[in-house]
Each structure stands twice: as C-alpha cells, then as structure tokens.
Amino acid sequence: MPKIVRPDDCQPAKTVWYDRKKYITINFLIQNPKDVQVDIQDTKIILSCKDEDDNNIYNEIEFYARVYKNDSREKVGDRTINVLIRKVKDNVAWPRLTKDTAKPAWLSVDFDNWRDWEHEEEDGMAEYEQYMDMLSDVKKKGEPPSMDDLDDLVSI
C-alpha cells in the first residue's frame, strides 16, 4: 500500500470508539466518503478521504497498545467508515484509544455501544436477578384487569 500523505488543507473526522474483549471498534463519521485510504499498522491507524463537500479528511491515531494489523478490517458506508481492530492482548481493557493521554476534541467514546465487559459475568447475574424480581412482582399483582370495555371500541 502506498504511504498516505497528510494533505495541507485537511480536517479530522469526528470519531467514536468502543472496546470489546478481543477487538476495538472505531467509527469515523463522514458523509459520503470517497477516495478512502485506510492504513492499519501494528501501532497506529491512518485514514485519508474526502467528504461529500470535497473536504480533505485525515485522522492519525497512535493506539494505546499493539494490534494485529492483518486481523483487522474496515468497511466504508454512506455515513461512516467502520474499522474493527484486533487487539494483541485479549481480555485487557483499554482505558483510552490513544497512546497519548490528551484526548483530541474530535475523538469520543461510543457510549451507545460501550459495555463494561470486565464485569460481564457479574452484570449478567445482576440482570438475571432483576428479571426474576420483576417476574415475582408480576405474579404478586393479582388478576389481570377485565377488558370487557374494549368491546365498545370495536363498534365505533
């Protein structure tokens, strides 16, 4: 793959990420990306493309830890470029995506997909107990309400 050169007039894409046991998922939020180039290396990722307004987009992220570049994939969509990165050390949580402790303004955690998988078994048991409590509450409430008044709606 040819080396990706940082354009002079570029801006970073808004980027969200989340952690799993074996993978890191990065989503670059770009409307109608074109001329997409993604270079995944053992220690960093470089993304270069153009958005729908022909703005040059360029992101370079030095990873918190090493990754398997050959076991990582990207998928270009209409509004995002999704990248799945395989971690070298499975079952080790990343406290942040970048090696640098300073967080760039364009990078944030994808809380919609974030899970605290380190305590997954404990959370699963807590969810199960909550579900069982809910079931016992339903049983305690008594008979279901009469639905006789719904017949009146049918004739309307």
N, C-alpha and C positions, 0 to 999 in steps of 0.2 A: 504494500500500500504506500502511495506517495506521501511524503511528510505534509501534514496540514499546516499551512502558514496562517498566522493571525492577520486578518485584514486590518488596515489602518483605521477605517471608519466602521467599527463594529460595536455591538452591544450584547450583553449576556441575555440568554433566555431565562425567564422565570423557571425555577427548577424545584421540584419536590421529590423527596426520597423517603423510603422506609426500609426497615431491617427485618430479616427473617433468619431462621437458624442457619441456612446454607447460602442464602442469596441476599443481595442488596438490590432494590428496585429504584431506578431513577427515572423520573418523567420530566422531560424538557417540554414546556408548554409553549408551542409555536403554532400559529395559524398557518395552515397550508405550507408546510416546509418543502423547500425544493433545493436541489444541488446538495443533498445531505451527505456529509462525510463524518463518520464516527470512527475514532481510533481508540480502541480499548487496549491499554497496556497493563503490565503487572502492578504498577503503582499509580496510574492515573488514567483519566479519560479525556479526550479532546473531541468536541463537537463543533462543526462548522456547517452553516447552511444559510439560506436566505428565507425570509418570511414572505407572506403574501404581498407586502409592500416593497419588496426587494431590499429590505434592510439586511445588512450582514450580521449574522448571529454567530457568536463564538463563546464557547464555555470550555474552560480547562479546569479540571478538578483533580487535585492530588489526593488520593484515597487515604483514609485513616489507617488502613492495613493493606497487605498484599492481596491480590485477587488472581484467579485463573483467567487469563485473557482468552484462552481457547475454548473455555466452557461458559462464555458469556455471549449474549445475543442482544440485538436491537431490532425494533420494529417501528417503522415510520407510519404514522396515521395522519388523519386530516388536521388534527389539532394538537398532536403530541408526538414526541419521539420517546418510546418506552425502551429502557435498557435494563436487562436483567444481568446482574454481575455475580458470578460465583465466588464466594469467599474462600480463601485458602484454609482458614481455621473455622470449621463448622462449630456451631453451638457457642460462639463467642460474640456477644452483643457489641455493636459499635455505638459508642456514645455520641458520635457525630460522623458525618460522611467524609469530612476533610481532615487531612493531616494537621493543618493549621487550626489552632483553637479559635481564631477570629472567624465569625460566621459572615459570609458575604450577604449583602442585602437581598440578592436575587435567589438565595437558597433557603428553603424551609422544609420542615418535616411534614410529610403527608399524614396528618392525624386521622384522616378517614380510613386509611389502611394500616395504621400503626397498631401493633399488638405487643404487649409485654410478654413475649414468648418464653422468657426465662422462668416465669412462674406459671406457665400454661397449665400444668397439671393441677396446681392449687386453684387457679381460676376456674378450671373445668369443674372441679369438685364444688366450689362455691356456687357456680351457676346451677349445677345439679341440685344442690341443697335448696337454692332459691326456687327452683322449679317445683321441687317436691313440696315446699311450704305453700306455694301457690295452689297446687293441686289439693292439698288438705284444706286450705281456706275455701276453695270452691265447694268441697264436699260439706263443709260446716254451714254454708249459707242456707241450706234447706231446699225446698221445692222450687223449681223454676217458675217464673211468673206465668199467669194464664195469658194466652194470646188470642182469646176469643174476640177481642175488639178489632183484630186485623180483618175479620170478615167484612166489616163495614167499609174498609178501604177498597175491597175488590169490587163492590157495587158502584163505586164512584166513576 
